[in-house]
């Protein structure tokens, strides 16, 4: 098994802080995308529920209707 060394920039605190900021920024962007996708899903789900309710409404109010 090959040993891999983790990069250690103990002297270069500025670059490691910047890298950390970059990682945090990327994570925030991914979370925002996930929230946006979840919101889109919820909107679509609510539209489907509304469509289903409206499509079954005539048969509930008028049982003899074939529409």
Secondary structure, 3 states (H helix, E strand, C coil): CCCCCCCCCCCCHHHHHHHHHHHHHHHHHHHHHHHHHHHHHHHHHHHHHHHHHHHHHHHHHCCCCCC
